[in-house]
Amino acid sequence: MKLPNKIYTYKQSVIYYMIVIIKYVSETHSLSIFDLYRKVSNTILLPDFLDAVCCLYAIDKIEYDSNTKMIYYVDRN
């Protein structure tokens, strides 16, 4: 997992990638994991995409349904 430091800038870090991903998911509220990767694949490599999705899941910003292979945005106020 890439965190911002002397080697990696903010735009190369998992924090930036999480923001990019959450923007796509929050706009649609649900999205196939494959469609999501297709939308961000021009800016995010697969290992970084997986790190960012795992982090978003861990902090409870998205949910994943393994039956439908869909990611859902979690809006908690």
VENGI-V473873 format. One line per field, one symbol per residue. phi: phi as a letter, one per 20 degrees, with the letter a starting at -180 (. if undefined). burial: b if it has 24 or more other ideal C-beta (glycine too) atoms within 12 Angstrom, else e. Layout:
BEGIN
phi->???
burial->???
END
This chain:
BEGIN
phi->.edfbfedfgfddffffffffffffffdmbbffffffffdffdcfgffffffffffffemecccdffeldddfdddd
burial->ebeeeeeeeeeeebbbbbebbbebbeeeeebebeebbeebeeebeeebbebbbebbbeeebbbbeeeeeebbbeeee
END
